[in-house]
Amino acid sequence: MNLEEIKNPEFKNMINLAYMQGENGNEEAILKIEDDMKEYIKENVFIISTEDDNPVKIPYGNHDEYIVPVFTDEREYVLGMQYFSLNVMDENKEYVIEKLDCFKKLKEDPKFLGFLVNISSVSYILNTSLL
């Protein structure tokens, strides 16, 4: 599969819906959307930025905690790399196209907080309960 073939508009819609429902305080709707997200994540591939065959880790929070950026399409990947460049992280130019469970060992790491979707625009963290 090529970078240009990766498209996840449904997932972006789920993120936007979750955000709107969160603003409205609708916990029931959020739980339904998160269930839909879990199923989507199991079935679809994303773009994962890597360095030396390991996912790029971005420090986040305290105690060496980190997140791993993922991208839903080519446009977001390009924008994300521009963002990395602005933050002196542009050495991370490799990527893989995989399902998010390809890095299962991350979920076992207590310092792993989740995947950050589309770092340059959407900026939504998929916490480990969604994986």
Secondary structure, DSSP 4 states (H G I P E B T S, - for coil): --GGG---HHHHHHHHHHHHHHHHT-HHHHHHHHHHHHHHHHH--EEEEEETTEE--EE-SSTT-EEEEEESSHHHHHHHHHHHHHTT-TT--EEEEE-GGGGHHHHH-TTEEEEEE-TTTT-EEEEGGG-
